[in-house]
Amino acid sequence: MVCVAANASPSPEMTAMVYTLLGVVLGLVSLIAIFWVKCKMKKGLFEPDMTD
């Protein structure tokens, strides 16, 4: 994923916009994941899953 992000810009002028959008998407996905684990699954973020 780092390799793709490093080579994702089609031109040098668009590099800042590409990285900004990449950060926004990754941040949004992270917030959705945190919400899902905390509110829907009712578990801690770094709590191990002890199901058998």
N, CA, C, O and CB atoms as a CASP TS submission, in Angstrom:
PFRMAT TS
TARGET T0000
AUTHOR 0000-0000-0000
METHOD Language model
MODEL 1
PARENT N/A
ATOM      1  N   MET     1       0.816  -1.184   0.000  1.00  0.00           N
ATOM      2  CA  MET     1       0.000   0.000   0.000  1.00  0.00           C
ATOM      3  C   MET     1       0.866   1.257   0.000  1.00  0.00           C
ATOM      4  O   MET     1       0.510   2.257  -0.624  1.00  0.00           O
ATOM      5  CB  MET     1      -0.932  -0.007   1.195  1.00  0.00           C
ATOM      6  N   VAL     2       1.990   1.209   0.690  1.00  0.00           N
ATOM      7  CA  VAL     2       2.910   2.351   0.703  1.00  0.00           C
ATOM      8  C   VAL     2       3.474   2.589  -0.694  1.00  0.00           C
ATOM      9  O   VAL     2       3.614   3.735  -1.122  1.00  0.00           O
ATOM     10  CB  VAL     2       4.058   2.120   1.713  1.00  0.00           C
ATOM     11  N   CYS     3       3.794   1.523  -1.396  1.00  0.00           N
ATOM     12  CA  CYS     3       4.322   1.643  -2.758  1.00  0.00           C
ATOM     13  C   CYS     3       3.292   2.281  -3.684  1.00  0.00           C
ATOM     14  O   CYS     3       3.631   3.135  -4.504  1.00  0.00           O
ATOM     15  CB  CYS     3       4.737   0.263  -3.299  1.00  0.00           C
ATOM     16  N   VAL     4       2.048   1.871  -3.553  1.00  0.00           N
ATOM     17  CA  VAL     4       0.980   2.448  -4.377  1.00  0.00           C
ATOM     18  C   VAL     4       0.791   3.922  -4.034  1.00  0.00           C
ATOM     19  O   VAL     4       0.658   4.752  -4.933  1.00  0.00           O
ATOM     20  CB  VAL     4      -0.347   1.675  -4.175  1.00  0.00           C
ATOM     21  N   ALA     5       0.779   4.256  -2.752  1.00  0.00           N
ATOM     22  CA  ALA     5       0.606   5.654  -2.347  1.00  0.00           C
ATOM     23  C   ALA     5       1.765   6.517  -2.820  1.00  0.00           C
ATOM     24  O   ALA     5       1.564   7.674  -3.190  1.00  0.00           O
ATOM     25  CB  ALA     5       0.470   5.755  -0.830  1.00  0.00           C
ATOM     26  N   ALA     6       2.982   5.968  -2.812  1.00  0.00           N
ATOM     27  CA  ALA     6       4.152   6.733  -3.237  1.00  0.00           C
ATOM     28  C   ALA     6       4.139   7.020  -4.732  1.00  0.00           C
ATOM     29  O   ALA     6       4.700   8.020  -5.181  1.00  0.00           O
ATOM     30  CB  ALA     6       5.419   5.990  -2.871  1.00  0.00           C
ATOM     31  N   ASN     7       3.500   6.144  -5.503  1.00  0.00           N
ATOM     32  CA  ASN     7       3.477   6.297  -6.960  1.00  0.00           C
ATOM     33  C   ASN     7       2.091   6.637  -7.499  1.00  0.00           C
ATOM     34  O   ASN     7       1.833   6.429  -8.684  1.00  0.00           O
ATOM     35  CB  ASN     7       3.973   5.031  -7.615  1.00  0.00           C
ATOM     36  N   ALA     8       1.197   7.152  -6.664  1.00  0.00           N
ATOM     37  CA  ALA     8      -0.189   7.373  -7.060  1.00  0.00           C
ATOM     38  C   ALA     8      -0.413   8.683  -7.808  1.00  0.00           C
ATOM     39  O   ALA     8      -1.437   8.838  -8.473  1.00  0.00           O
ATOM     40  CB  ALA     8      -1.063   7.342  -5.852  1.00  0.00           C
ATOM     41  N   SER     9       0.493   9.599  -7.717  1.00  0.00           N
ATOM     42  CA  SER     9       0.286  10.918  -8.311  1.00  0.00           C
ATOM     43  C   SER     9       0.601  10.902  -9.806  1.00  0.00           C
ATOM     44  O   SER     9       1.708  10.541 -10.204  1.00  0.00           O
ATOM     45  CB  SER     9       1.153  11.966  -7.600  1.00  0.00           C
ATOM     46  N   PRO    10      -0.372  11.295 -10.637  1.00  0.00           N
ATOM     47  CA  PRO    10      -0.124  11.317 -12.077  1.00  0.00           C
ATOM     48  C   PRO    10       0.808  12.447 -12.523  1.00  0.00           C
ATOM     49  O   PRO    10       1.475  12.331 -13.552  1.00  0.00           O
ATOM     50  CB  PRO    10      -1.431  11.436 -12.806  1.00  0.00           C
ATOM     51  N   SER    11       0.856  13.531 -11.758  1.00  0.00           N
ATOM     52  CA  SER    11       1.760  14.638 -12.069  1.00  0.00           C
ATOM     53  C   SER    11       2.203  15.292 -10.756  1.00  0.00           C
ATOM     54  O   SER    11       1.501  15.207  -9.749  1.00  0.00           O
ATOM     55  CB  SER    11       1.069  15.686 -13.013  1.00  0.00           C
ATOM     56  N   PRO    12       3.365  15.940 -10.774  1.00  0.00           N
ATOM     57  CA  PRO    12       3.857  16.571  -9.535  1.00  0.00           C
ATOM     58  C   PRO    12       2.919  17.644  -8.968  1.00  0.00           C
ATOM     59  O   PRO    12       2.907  17.883  -7.761  1.00  0.00           O
ATOM     60  CB  PRO    12       5.209  17.189  -9.790  1.00  0.00           C
ATOM     61  N   GLU    13       2.143  18.282  -9.833  1.00  0.00           N
ATOM     62  CA  GLU    13       1.227  19.325  -9.368  1.00  0.00           C
ATOM     63  C   GLU    13       0.071  18.750  -8.551  1.00  0.00           C
ATOM     64  O   GLU    13      -0.515  19.454  -7.728  1.00  0.00           O
ATOM     65  CB  GLU    13       0.679  20.104 -10.555  1.00  0.00           C
ATOM     66  N   MET    14      -0.258  17.489  -8.771  1.00  0.00           N
ATOM     67  CA  MET    14      -1.399  16.874  -8.092  1.00  0.00           C
ATOM     68  C   MET    14      -1.005  16.091  -6.838  1.00  0.00           C
ATOM     69  O   MET    14      -1.872  15.516  -6.180  1.00  0.00           O
ATOM     70  CB  MET    14      -2.120  15.960  -9.046  1.00  0.00           C
ATOM     71  N   THR    15       0.276  16.058  -6.500  1.00  0.00           N
ATOM     72  CA  THR    15       0.758  15.243  -5.382  1.00  0.00           C
ATOM     73  C   THR    15       0.089  15.622  -4.068  1.00  0.00           C
ATOM     74  O   THR    15      -0.353  14.736  -3.336  1.00  0.00           O
ATOM     75  CB  THR    15       2.264  15.379  -5.246  1.00  0.00           C
ATOM     76  N   ALA    16       0.001  16.890  -3.751  1.00  0.00           N
ATOM     77  CA  ALA    16      -0.604  17.324  -2.482  1.00  0.00           C
ATOM     78  C   ALA    16      -2.078  16.918  -2.410  1.00  0.00           C
ATOM     79  O   ALA    16      -2.545  16.462  -1.366  1.00  0.00           O
ATOM     80  CB  ALA    16      -0.470  18.854  -2.317  1.00  0.00           C
ATOM     81  N   MET    17      -2.804  17.080  -3.506  1.00  0.00           N
ATOM     82  CA  MET    17      -4.215  16.718  -3.509  1.00  0.00           C
ATOM     83  C   MET    17      -4.400  15.203  -3.351  1.00  0.00           C
ATOM     84  O   MET    17      -5.296  14.759  -2.635  1.00  0.00           O
ATOM     85  CB  MET    17      -4.881  17.202  -4.804  1.00  0.00           C
ATOM     86  N   VAL    18      -3.561  14.422  -4.012  1.00  0.00           N
ATOM     87  CA  VAL    18      -3.657  12.962  -3.914  1.00  0.00           C
ATOM     88  C   VAL    18      -3.400  12.518  -2.488  1.00  0.00           C
ATOM     89  O   VAL    18      -4.142  11.691  -1.958  1.00  0.00           O
ATOM     90  CB  VAL    18      -2.663  12.277  -4.873  1.00  0.00           C
ATOM     91  N   TYR    19      -2.360  13.051  -1.852  1.00  0.00           N
ATOM     92  CA  TYR    19      -2.048  12.656  -0.474  1.00  0.00           C
ATOM     93  C   TYR    19      -3.112  13.156   0.508  1.00  0.00           C
ATOM     94  O   TYR    19      -3.400  12.480   1.495  1.00  0.00           O
ATOM     95  CB  TYR    19      -0.669  13.193  -0.069  1.00  0.00           C
ATOM     96  N   THR    20      -3.689  14.314   0.254  1.00  0.00           N
ATOM     97  CA  THR    20      -4.762  14.813   1.106  1.00  0.00           C
ATOM     98  C   THR    20      -5.978  13.900   1.028  1.00  0.00           C
ATOM     99  O   THR    20      -6.555  13.542   2.055  1.00  0.00           O
ATOM    100  CB  THR    20      -5.144  16.242   0.709  1.00  0.00           C
ATOM    101  N   LEU    21      -6.365  13.526  -0.176  1.00  0.00           N
ATOM    102  CA  LEU    21      -7.511  12.631  -0.338  1.00  0.00           C
ATOM    103  C   LEU    21      -7.232  11.253   0.249  1.00  0.00           C
ATOM    104  O   LEU    21      -8.121  10.634   0.834  1.00  0.00           O
ATOM    105  CB  LEU    21      -7.876  12.501  -1.813  1.00  0.00           C
ATOM    106  N   LEU    22      -6.014  10.775   0.098  1.00  0.00           N
ATOM    107  CA  LEU    22      -5.634   9.494   0.687  1.00  0.00           C
ATOM    108  C   LEU    22      -5.764   9.552   2.211  1.00  0.00           C
ATOM    109  O   LEU    22      -6.288   8.621   2.823  1.00  0.00           O
ATOM    110  CB  LEU    22      -4.192   9.117   0.282  1.00  0.00           C
ATOM    111  N   GLY    23      -5.295  10.625   2.817  1.00  0.00           N
ATOM    112  CA  GLY    23      -5.403  10.784   4.265  1.00  0.00           C
ATOM    113  C   GLY    23      -6.851  10.871   4.735  1.00  0.00           C
ATOM    114  O   GLY    23      -7.203  10.312   5.774  1.00  0.00           O
ATOM    115  N   VAL    24      -7.688  11.567   3.975  1.00  0.00           N
ATOM    116  CA  VAL    24      -9.107  11.692   4.328  1.00  0.00           C
ATOM    117  C   VAL    24      -9.789  10.326   4.263  1.00  0.00           C
ATOM    118  O   VAL    24     -10.544   9.970   5.168  1.00  0.00           O
ATOM    119  CB  VAL    24      -9.821  12.696   3.383  1.00  0.00           C
ATOM    120  N   VAL    25      -9.534   9.567   3.216  1.00  0.00           N
ATOM    121  CA  VAL    25     -10.155   8.245   3.074  1.00  0.00           C
ATOM    122  C   VAL    25      -9.691   7.307   4.189  1.00  0.00           C
ATOM    123  O   VAL    25     -10.511   6.617   4.795  1.00  0.00           O
ATOM    124  CB  VAL    25      -9.823   7.636   1.694  1.00  0.00           C
ATOM    125  N   LEU    26      -8.387   7.275   4.465  1.00  0.00           N
ATOM    126  CA  LEU    26      -7.885   6.406   5.529  1.00  0.00           C
ATOM    127  C   LEU    26      -8.422   6.835   6.894  1.00  0.00           C
ATOM    128  O   LEU    26      -8.730   5.984   7.728  1.00  0.00           O
ATOM    129  CB  LEU    26      -6.351   6.413   5.541  1.00  0.00           C
ATOM    130  N   GLY    27      -8.537   8.125   7.131  1.00  0.00           N
ATOM    131  CA  GLY    27      -9.104   8.615   8.383  1.00  0.00           C
ATOM    132  C   GLY    27     -10.566   8.243   8.534  1.00  0.00           C
ATOM    133  O   GLY    27     -10.999   7.841   9.614  1.00  0.00           O
ATOM    134  N   LEU    28     -11.330   8.372   7.457  1.00  0.00           N
ATOM    135  CA  LEU    28     -12.746   8.020   7.488  1.00  0.00           C
ATOM    136  C   LEU    28     -12.947   6.531   7.742  1.00  0.00           C
ATOM    137  O   LEU    28     -13.803   6.147   8.539  1.00  0.00           O
ATOM    138  CB  LEU    28     -13.416   8.419   6.182  1.00  0.00           C
ATOM    139  N   VAL    29     -12.174   5.706   7.079  1.00  0.00           N
ATOM    140  CA  VAL    29     -12.262   4.260   7.287  1.00  0.00           C
ATOM    141  C   VAL    29     -11.874   3.907   8.725  1.00  0.00           C
ATOM    142  O   VAL    29     -12.488   3.031   9.334  1.00  0.00           O
ATOM    143  CB  VAL    29     -11.354   3.509   6.283  1.00  0.00           C
ATOM    144  N   SER    30     -10.872   4.573   9.264  1.00  0.00           N
ATOM    145  CA  SER    30     -10.464   4.327  10.653  1.00  0.00           C
ATOM    146  C   SER    30     -11.569   4.709  11.627  1.00  0.00           C
ATOM    147  O   SER    30     -11.826   3.975  12.581  1.00  0.00           O
ATOM    148  CB  SER    30      -9.187   5.106  10.984  1.00  0.00           C
ATOM    149  N   LEU    31     -12.217   5.830  11.410  1.00  0.00           N
ATOM    150  CA  LEU    31     -13.312   6.243  12.287  1.00  0.00           C
ATOM    151  C   LEU    31     -14.484   5.272  12.227  1.00  0.00           C
ATOM    152  O   LEU    31     -15.085   4.966  13.256  1.00  0.00           O
ATOM    153  CB  LEU    31     -13.780   7.640  11.917  1.00  0.00           C
ATOM    154  N   ILE    32     -14.814   4.790  11.044  1.00  0.00           N
ATOM    155  CA  ILE    32     -15.886   3.803  10.903  1.00  0.00           C
ATOM    156  C   ILE    32     -15.516   2.514  11.628  1.00  0.00           C
ATOM    157  O   ILE    32     -16.363   1.916  12.292  1.00  0.00           O
ATOM    158  CB  ILE    32     -16.172   3.516   9.414  1.00  0.00           C
ATOM    159  N   ALA    33     -14.275   2.082  11.512  1.00  0.00           N
ATOM    160  CA  ALA    33     -13.832   0.861  12.190  1.00  0.00           C
ATOM    161  C   ALA    33     -13.888   1.026  13.703  1.00  0.00           C
ATOM    162  O   ALA    33     -14.327   0.113  14.403  1.00  0.00           O
ATOM    163  CB  ALA    33     -12.407   0.490  11.755  1.00  0.00           C
ATOM    164  N   ILE    34     -13.455   2.167  14.219  1.00  0.00           N
ATOM    165  CA  ILE    34     -13.505   2.417  15.660  1.00  0.00           C
ATOM    166  C   ILE    34     -14.952   2.429  16.143  1.00  0.00           C
ATOM    167  O   ILE    34     -15.269   1.832  17.172  1.00  0.00           O
ATOM    168  CB  ILE    34     -12.813   3.753  16.006  1.00  0.00           C
ATOM    169  N   PHE    35     -15.823   3.103  15.409  1.00  0.00           N
ATOM    170  CA  PHE    35     -17.244   3.128  15.765  1.00  0.00           C
ATOM    171  C   PHE    35     -17.826   1.719  15.780  1.00  0.00           C
ATOM    172  O   PHE    35     -18.560   1.365  16.702  1.00  0.00           O
ATOM    173  CB  PHE    35     -18.029   4.012  14.783  1.00  0.00           C
ATOM    174  N   TRP    36     -17.510   0.922  14.782  1.00  0.00           N
ATOM    175  CA  TRP    36     -18.055  -0.431  14.686  1.00  0.00           C
ATOM    176  C   TRP    36     -17.615  -1.294  15.876  1.00  0.00           C
ATOM    177  O   TRP    36     -18.430  -2.002  16.468  1.00  0.00           O
ATOM    178  CB  TRP    36     -17.615  -1.087  13.367  1.00  0.00           C
ATOM    179  N   VAL    37     -16.345  -1.231  16.214  1.00  0.00           N
ATOM    180  CA  VAL    37     -15.832  -2.054  17.308  1.00  0.00           C
ATOM    181  C   VAL    37     -16.399  -1.585  18.649  1.00  0.00           C
ATOM    182  O   VAL    37     -16.821  -2.407  19.462  1.00  0.00           O
ATOM    183  CB  VAL    37     -14.291  -2.013  17.337  1.00  0.00           C
ATOM    184  N   LYS    38     -16.411  -0.283  18.883  1.00  0.00           N
ATOM    185  CA  LYS    38     -16.856   0.237  20.176  1.00  0.00           C
ATOM    186  C   LYS    38     -18.372   0.156  20.359  1.00  0.00           C
ATOM    187  O   LYS    38     -18.834  -0.220  21.436  1.00  0.00           O
ATOM    188  CB  LYS    38     -16.406   1.670  20.331  1.00  0.00           C
ATOM    189  N   CYS    39     -19.151   0.498  19.341  1.00  0.00           N
ATOM    190  CA  CYS    39     -20.606   0.611  19.498  1.00  0.00           C
ATOM    191  C   CYS    39     -21.369  -0.630  19.059  1.00  0.00           C
ATOM    192  O   CYS    39     -22.317  -1.034  19.733  1.00  0.00           O
ATOM    193  CB  CYS    39     -21.104   1.788  18.720  1.00  0.00           C
ATOM    194  N   LYS    40     -20.989  -1.229  17.973  1.00  0.00           N
ATOM    195  CA  LYS    40     -21.724  -2.394  17.468  1.00  0.00           C
ATOM    196  C   LYS    40     -21.252  -3.689  18.109  1.00  0.00           C
ATOM    197  O   LYS    40     -22.071  -4.521  18.500  1.00  0.00           O
ATOM    198  CB  LYS    40     -21.581  -2.491  15.958  1.00  0.00           C
ATOM    199  N   MET    41     -19.944  -3.868  18.221  1.00  0.00           N
ATOM    200  CA  MET    41     -19.409  -5.095  18.810  1.00  0.00           C
ATOM    201  C   MET    41     -19.317  -5.004  20.332  1.00  0.00           C
ATOM    202  O   MET    41     -19.203  -6.027  21.008  1.00  0.00           O
ATOM    203  CB  MET    41     -18.036  -5.397  18.227  1.00  0.00           C
ATOM    204  N   LYS    42     -19.365  -3.781  20.875  1.00  0.00           N
ATOM    205  CA  LYS    42     -19.278  -3.534  22.318  1.00  0.00           C
ATOM    206  C   LYS    42     -18.022  -4.149  22.934  1.00  0.00           C
ATOM    207  O   LYS    42     -18.089  -4.844  23.948  1.00  0.00           O
ATOM    208  CB  LYS    42     -20.513  -4.088  23.016  1.00  0.00           C
ATOM    209  N   LYS    43     -16.873  -3.880  22.303  1.00  0.00           N
ATOM    210  CA  LYS    43     -15.582  -4.382  22.781  1.00  0.00           C
ATOM    211  C   LYS    43     -14.588  -3.235  22.822  1.00  0.00           C
ATOM    212  O   LYS    43     -14.812  -2.179  22.230  1.00  0.00           O
ATOM    213  CB  LYS    43     -15.055  -5.533  21.876  1.00  0.00           C
ATOM    214  N   GLY    44     -13.490  -3.456  23.527  1.00  0.00           N
ATOM    215  CA  GLY    44     -12.413  -2.478  23.532  1.00  0.00           C
ATOM    216  C   GLY    44     -11.635  -2.566  22.225  1.00  0.00           C
ATOM    217  O   GLY    44     -11.689  -3.576  21.525  1.00  0.00           O
ATOM    218  N   LEU    45     -10.919  -1.511  21.910  1.00  0.00           N
ATOM    219  CA  LEU    45     -10.206  -1.481  20.632  1.00  0.00           C
ATOM    220  C   LEU    45      -9.071  -2.501  20.561  1.00  0.00           C
ATOM    221  O   LEU    45      -8.856  -3.109  19.512  1.00  0.00           O
ATOM    222  CB  LEU    45      -9.654  -0.096  20.388  1.00  0.00           C
ATOM    223  N   PHE    46      -8.351  -2.696  21.652  1.00  0.00           N
ATOM    224  CA  PHE    46      -7.226  -3.608  21.624  1.00  0.00           C
ATOM    225  C   PHE    46      -7.452  -4.792  22.562  1.00  0.00           C
ATOM    226  O   PHE    46      -6.510  -5.328  23.147  1.00  0.00           O
ATOM    227  CB  PHE    46      -5.947  -2.875  21.997  1.00  0.00           C
ATOM    228  N   GLU    47      -8.696  -5.180  22.693  1.00  0.00           N
ATOM    229  CA  GLU    47      -9.078  -6.290  23.544  1.00  0.00           C
ATOM    230  C   GLU    47      -9.038  -7.584  22.720  1.00  0.00           C
ATOM    231  O   GLU    47      -9.598  -7.626  21.625  1.00  0.00           O
ATOM    232  CB  GLU    47     -10.491  -6.057  24.160  1.00  0.00           C
ATOM    233  N   PRO    48      -8.386  -8.637  23.228  1.00  0.00           N
ATOM    234  CA  PRO    48      -8.328  -9.872  22.454  1.00  0.00           C
ATOM    235  C   PRO    48      -9.689 -10.566  22.392  1.00  0.00           C
ATOM    236  O   PRO    48     -10.496 -10.467  23.317  1.00  0.00           O
ATOM    237  CB  PRO    48      -7.291 -10.815  23.051  1.00  0.00           C
ATOM    238  N   ASP    49      -9.922 -11.256  21.304  1.00  0.00           N
ATOM    239  CA  ASP    49     -11.154 -12.010  21.125  1.00  0.00           C
ATOM    240  C   ASP    49     -10.942 -13.402  21.700  1.00  0.00           C
ATOM    241  O   ASP    49     -10.116 -14.158  21.189  1.00  0.00           O
ATOM    242  CB  ASP    49     -11.571 -12.076  19.620  1.00  0.00           C
ATOM    243  N   MET    50     -11.673 -13.755  22.754  1.00  0.00           N
ATOM    244  CA  MET    50     -11.456 -15.004  23.465  1.00  0.00           C
ATOM    245  C   MET    50     -12.525 -16.047  23.138  1.00  0.00           C
ATOM    246  O   MET    50     -12.858 -16.861  24.000  1.00  0.00           O
ATOM    247  CB  MET    50     -11.425 -14.747  24.955  1.00  0.00           C
ATOM    248  N   THR    51     -13.068 -16.049  21.930  1.00  0.00           N
ATOM    249  CA  THR    51     -14.069 -17.043  21.558  1.00  0.00           C
ATOM    250  C   THR    51     -13.397 -18.325  21.112  1.00  0.00           C
ATOM    251  O   THR    51     -12.302 -18.303  20.551  1.00  0.00           O
ATOM    252  CB  THR    51     -14.981 -16.509  20.450  1.00  0.00           C
ATOM    253  N   ASP    52     -14.059 -19.441  21.364  1.00  0.00           N
ATOM    254  CA  ASP    52     -13.532 -20.742  20.957  1.00  0.00           C
ATOM    255  C   ASP    52     -14.270 -21.304  19.787  1.00  0.00           C
ATOM    256  O   ASP    52     -13.949 -22.398  19.322  1.00  0.00           O
ATOM    257  CB  ASP    52     -13.589 -21.712  22.091  1.00  0.00           C
TER
END
